[in-house]
Every structure is written in C-alpha cells, then in structure tokens.
Amino acid sequence: MEQFYIHDGNNQQGPFTVEELKTKGVTKETQVWYEGLETWKKANEINELAGLFKVIPPPLTEPTPPPIILKKNTPEKVVEPPTISNQRNKKNSLIALAVVVSIVLLGVLGAFVYMNQQTKQTEITRQIQEQNLKLQEQNSKIQEQESIETARKAEAERQAKIANAEQRAAELASLQAQYDNAVTTLRRAQLQLEETQKFKLLRTPDEKQQQVQSDLEVIRSWENEVDRLKREIDKY
C-alpha cells in the first residue's frame, strides 16, 4: 500500500495511508509526495487520492485493526520525501545547467559562424587573387601585342623610308642621267652652231642665217631642258 507524505507549506507530515489522509484535512492544493514521484504534486493531480475529494458520508467507526507484526531482520525501508528546499535547489541547478548548456551552444554556434565566415572570406580572397592574376596575364599579353605592333610599325616605317630613299635615289640618278645627256646634247648643239657659222661653201647668206637660227633654237631648247633638270636635281 502506498505511503503518502503531506506538506502544509511549513511542516512535513507522514507517512499516511489514503484512509489516514481522509482525516488530515487534505485539500486539492495540499502538496503530496509518495515513493516514485520526483517532485511534490498537488493532491488533485494524484489519481490515488481522487476519492478524497468526492462528497461521501462520514465513515463508520471501525474496530482498531490488529497491530502489524514486522519481521525482525527485515525492517521496512522508509523513503524520505524530498524537501521543498531540495526541490527548489534541484530546480535552480537545472536552470543553471540549462544556462551553461545554452552558453556552450551559443559559443559553439558562434565558432561555427566565425569559421564559416572565415572560409567564405578565404574563398573570396582566393577568387580575387585569381581574377587579379588573370588580369595581369591579359595585361601582359596586351602589352606584348602592343610591343609587337609597335615594332611592326617601326619596321614598316623603316622599310618605307628605305624604299622611299631608294626611289628618290633612283629618281635622282635618272634625273642626273637626263641632265648629263642634256648637257652633252647642248654642248653638241653649241659646237654645231660654231660649225654652221664657220662653214660658207655652197650657201647663200640667207641659208646660212636660217641654219644659224635653227641651231640657236635647238641650243635654247636644250638650255631650257638643262635648267629644268638642274632645278629638279636641286630639290633632292
């Protein structure tokens, strides 16, 4: 049979049987404990005590029951109920434990978040470094291409200058040859004029004058040509 303890807020009483509790003025709010409960409970929360709060007639007077004879070597172990202060201490301990566990969990969560942020930051840094490296490679290729293009243009300009110089030299050589030929031809025309002026046989004065005039025209023509070629040559 269950043995019950009661607490009136100041003192603890018991143990009592259910029948004995009927005479102790137990109410629904009375704190009750029996072996097997972890904490005190209100009387109306214990199924075994539900009958205490039913409206029943007062019990009949019963003869005193015979005493219970206990075996000598097997004393009954009385389990003391927890005290209200112990219960409160236990509750406070549970609260403190919950706080410690919460702090530890928050610390673990914070460490996890920090490590996750560090991992992300490391990955972002790595991506930025890779992008910078790619940009450097692209810039190097662009500079290399620009250097090649600059060298190509310089070579093309050099070749163009060489070709232009060769062309000018060829043109100058051609002009010089034409000039030399014109000078030679002019000298021959002058000699021809001298011969015309000296030769008198079988010619009338008019014929001689016509011949001289013709030679002078040839000379003037080659003098003009010599002068033109000389000016062309001077331009180089």
C-alpha positions as CSV (number, residue, x, y, z in Angstrom):
1,M,0.0,0.0,0.0
2,E,1.2,3.5,-0.9
3,Q,2.5,5.7,1.9
4,F,1.9,9.4,1.4
5,Y,3.6,12.5,2.8
6,I,1.9,15.9,3.0
7,H,3.4,19.4,3.4
8,D,1.4,22.4,4.6
9,G,3.9,24.9,3.5
10,N,5.8,24.9,6.8
11,N,5.9,21.3,8.1
12,Q,6.1,17.9,6.6
13,Q,3.9,15.1,7.9
14,G,3.6,11.4,7.2
15,P,3.7,8.8,6.0
16,F,-0.1,8.2,5.8
17,T,-2.3,5.8,4.0
18,V,-5.1,7.0,1.9
19,E,-7.6,6.3,4.7
20,E,-5.5,8.2,7.1
21,L,-5.3,11.2,4.8
22,K,-9.1,11.5,4.9
23,T,-8.7,12.7,8.5
24,K,-5.9,15.1,7.8
25,G,-8.0,17.8,6.1
26,V,-6.2,17.3,2.8
27,T,-7.4,19.8,0.1
28,K,-6.9,19.8,-3.6
29,E,-4.0,22.2,-3.2
30,T,-2.1,20.2,-0.5
31,Q,1.4,19.2,-1.6
32,V,1.7,15.4,-1.6
33,W,4.6,13.1,-2.3
34,Y,5.0,9.3,-2.3
35,E,7.8,6.9,-3.3
36,G,8.1,7.0,-7.1
37,L,7.5,10.7,-7.5
38,E,10.3,13.0,-8.4
39,T,8.7,16.2,-7.0
40,W,5.8,17.2,-4.8
41,K,2.4,17.4,-6.5
42,K,-0.9,18.8,-5.7
43,A,-3.3,16.3,-4.2
44,N,-5.8,16.7,-7.0
45,E,-3.1,15.7,-9.5
46,I,-2.6,12.2,-7.9
47,N,-5.1,9.6,-9.2
48,E,-4.8,7.5,-6.0
49,L,-6.2,10.5,-4.0
50,A,-9.1,11.3,-6.3
51,G,-11.5,9.7,-3.8
52,L,-10.6,12.2,-1.1
53,F,-12.5,15.0,-2.9
54,K,-15.7,13.2,-3.5
55,V,-18.7,14.1,-1.4
56,I,-19.2,11.0,0.7
57,P,-20.8,10.3,4.1
58,P,-18.5,10.2,7.1
59,P,-17.0,6.7,7.7
60,L,-18.4,4.4,10.4
61,T,-16.4,3.8,13.5
62,E,-14.3,0.6,12.9
63,P,-12.6,-1.5,15.5
64,T,-9.0,-0.9,15.9
65,P,-7.1,-3.1,13.5
66,P,-4.6,-5.6,14.9
67,P,-1.0,-4.4,15.0
68,I,1.2,-5.2,12.1
69,I,3.9,-7.6,13.1
70,L,7.1,-6.9,11.2
71,K,9.8,-9.4,10.7
72,K,12.8,-8.6,12.9
73,N,15.6,-8.9,10.4
74,T,13.7,-7.2,7.5
75,P,12.9,-3.7,8.7
76,E,10.9,-1.7,6.2
77,K,12.9,0.9,4.5
78,V,11.3,4.3,4.8
79,V,11.9,6.5,1.9
80,E,12.0,10.1,3.0
81,P,10.4,12.5,0.6
82,P,12.4,15.4,-0.9
83,T,12.2,18.6,1.0
84,I,10.8,21.7,-0.6
85,S,14.2,23.4,-0.3
86,N,15.8,20.5,-2.0
87,Q,13.3,20.6,-4.7
88,R,14.0,24.3,-5.2
89,N,17.7,23.7,-5.2
90,K,17.2,21.0,-7.8
91,K,15.2,23.4,-9.9
92,N,17.8,26.1,-9.6
93,S,20.5,23.5,-10.5
94,L,18.6,22.6,-13.6
95,I,18.2,26.2,-14.5
96,A,21.9,26.8,-14.0
97,L,22.7,23.7,-16.1
98,A,20.4,25.0,-18.8
99,V,22.1,28.4,-18.8
100,V,25.6,26.7,-19.0
101,V,24.4,24.5,-21.8
102,S,22.9,27.5,-23.7
103,I,26.2,29.4,-23.3
104,V,28.2,26.4,-24.6
105,L,25.8,26.0,-27.5
106,L,26.0,29.7,-28.3
107,G,29.8,29.5,-28.1
108,V,29.8,26.5,-30.5
109,L,27.4,28.3,-32.8
110,G,29.4,31.4,-32.7
111,A,32.6,29.5,-33.5
112,F,30.8,27.7,-36.4
113,V,29.6,31.0,-37.8
114,Y,33.1,32.5,-37.4
115,M,34.7,29.6,-39.1
116,N,32.1,29.7,-41.9
117,Q,32.7,33.4,-42.4
118,Q,36.5,32.9,-42.4
119,T,36.1,30.1,-45.0
120,K,33.9,32.4,-47.2
121,Q,36.4,35.2,-46.8
122,T,39.3,32.9,-47.7
123,E,37.4,31.7,-50.8
124,I,36.5,35.3,-51.8
125,T,40.2,36.3,-51.4
126,R,41.3,33.4,-53.5
127,Q,38.8,34.3,-56.2
128,I,40.0,37.9,-56.2
129,Q,43.7,36.8,-56.4
130,E,42.8,34.5,-59.4
131,Q,41.0,37.4,-61.1
132,N,43.9,39.7,-60.5
133,L,46.3,37.1,-61.9
134,K,44.1,36.7,-65.0
135,L,44.0,40.5,-65.4
136,Q,47.8,40.6,-65.1
137,E,48.2,37.9,-67.7
138,Q,45.8,39.7,-70.0
139,N,47.6,43.0,-69.5
140,S,50.9,41.2,-70.2
141,K,49.5,39.8,-73.4
142,I,48.1,43.2,-74.4
143,Q,51.5,44.8,-73.7
144,E,53.3,42.1,-75.7
145,Q,50.9,42.6,-78.6
146,E,51.3,46.3,-78.4
147,S,55.1,45.9,-78.4
148,I,54.9,43.6,-81.4
149,E,52.6,46.0,-83.2
150,T,54.9,49.0,-82.4
151,A,57.9,47.0,-83.7
152,R,56.0,46.0,-86.8
153,K,55.0,49.6,-87.5
154,A,58.6,50.8,-86.8
155,E,59.9,48.2,-89.2
156,A,57.3,49.1,-91.8
157,E,58.2,52.8,-91.5
158,R,61.9,51.9,-91.8
159,Q,61.2,49.8,-94.9
160,A,59.1,52.6,-96.3
161,K,61.9,55.1,-95.6
162,I,64.4,52.7,-97.3
163,A,62.1,52.2,-100.2
164,N,61.4,56.0,-100.4
165,A,65.1,56.7,-100.2
166,E,65.8,54.1,-102.9
167,Q,63.1,55.5,-105.0
168,R,64.4,59.1,-104.6
169,A,67.9,57.8,-105.3
170,A,66.7,56.1,-108.4
171,E,64.8,59.2,-109.5
172,L,67.8,61.4,-108.7
173,A,70.1,59.0,-110.7
174,S,67.6,59.2,-113.6
175,L,67.5,63.0,-113.4
176,Q,71.2,63.1,-113.2
177,A,71.5,60.9,-116.3
178,Q,69.0,63.0,-118.1
179,Y,70.9,66.1,-117.0
180,D,74.2,64.8,-118.2
181,N,72.6,63.8,-121.5
182,A,71.1,67.2,-121.9
183,V,74.4,68.9,-121.1
184,T,76.1,66.7,-123.6
185,T,73.4,67.4,-126.2
186,L,73.6,71.1,-125.5
187,R,77.4,71.1,-126.0
188,R,76.9,69.3,-129.3
189,A,74.4,71.9,-130.4
190,Q,76.8,74.7,-129.5
191,L,79.5,73.0,-131.5
192,Q,77.1,72.6,-134.4
193,L,76.3,76.3,-134.2
194,E,80.0,77.1,-134.3
195,E,80.5,74.9,-137.4
196,T,77.5,76.5,-139.1
197,Q,78.9,79.9,-138.5
198,K,82.3,78.9,-140.0
199,F,81.1,76.9,-143.0
200,K,80.5,79.2,-146.1
201,L,80.7,76.9,-149.1
202,L,77.7,76.4,-151.4
203,R,75.3,78.5,-149.1
204,T,73.8,81.9,-149.6
205,P,73.8,84.3,-146.7
206,D,70.1,83.7,-146.2
207,E,70.6,79.9,-146.0
208,K,73.4,80.4,-143.5
209,Q,71.2,82.7,-141.4
210,Q,68.4,80.2,-141.4
211,Q,70.8,77.4,-140.4
212,V,72.2,79.6,-137.6
213,Q,68.7,80.4,-136.4
214,S,67.7,76.8,-136.4
215,D,70.9,75.9,-134.4
216,L,70.1,78.7,-131.9
217,E,66.6,77.4,-131.3
218,V,68.0,73.9,-130.7
219,I,70.5,75.4,-128.2
220,R,67.8,77.4,-126.4
221,S,65.6,74.3,-126.2
222,W,68.4,72.2,-124.6
223,E,69.4,75.1,-122.3
224,N,65.8,75.2,-121.0
225,E,65.9,71.4,-120.5
226,V,69.3,71.6,-118.7
227,D,67.9,74.3,-116.4
228,R,64.7,72.3,-115.7
229,L,66.7,69.2,-114.9
230,K,69.0,71.2,-112.7
231,R,66.1,72.6,-110.7
232,E,64.7,69.1,-110.3
233,I,68.0,67.8,-109.1
234,D,68.3,70.7,-106.6
235,K,65.1,69.6,-104.9
236,Y,66.7,66.4,-103.7
